[in-house]
Amino acid sequence: MAKSKAASKKKSNPVVRYLHETRAELKKVTWPTRPEATKLTIIVLIVVAFMSVLLGSLDYIFSRVMGFIISLG
């Protein structure tokens, strides 16, 4: 009888097993509080805005330099 229980666990549906394991792992997660999530979201938005300005500026500078080089030739 012990073998039949072990055999039935081995033949369980992989999708169902995956969902059960995922749910168990999500219960172990330490979720951030609302103030922590808000603070981290603001930090991400600031970094994204800064990087957008930086990359946009570099793109503008390089395009002007390339345009100048092309106009010389």
N, C-alpha and C positions, 0 to 999 in steps of 0.2 A: 504494500500500500504506500509506503514511503517513496518508492520509485515512481509511482504514478503522479504524485504531487510534484516531484522534482521534474518529471518529464513534461507535465503541463505548464510549469513555469518557463521551461526552455522553449516551448512552442507558443508562448504568448505573442500576441501581435506586436511587432516592433514599433508601430506608431503609438499604440496605447502605452507601451513601456516607456517610450520617449516622453510622452506627455506626462506620465506619472513622475518620471525622474526630473523633468523640467519644473514641475510644480514643487517637488521637494527642494530643489535648489533655490527656487525663488523665495521659499519660506525662510531660507538661511540669509538672505540678503538684508543688509542694514540700509533701509531706505532713508534718504535725506529728509529733514523736516522742511516745511514750506519756506521758512526764512532762508535756510541753506540753499534750497533749490532756486529761490529768487535771486540770491546773491551770486550764485554760480552762473545763472542765466545772464545776468547783467555783465559779469566778467566776460563771458563768451561773446556777447554782442559788442562790447567795447573792443575786444581783440579782433573780431571780424571787421569792424569799422576801420580800425587802425590799419590792418593789413590791406583792406580794400584801397584806402587812400595811398598807402605806400606803393602797392603794386600798380595802381593807376598812374601815380606820379612817375614811377620808373618806366612804364610803358610810354607815357607822353615824352619823357626825356629821350629815350632810345629812338622813338619814331622821329623826333625832331633831328637827332644826330644822324640817323640813317638818311633822312630826307636831305640834309645838308651835304652828306657825302655823295649821294646820288646826283645832286645838282652840280657838283664840281666836275663830274665826269662827262 
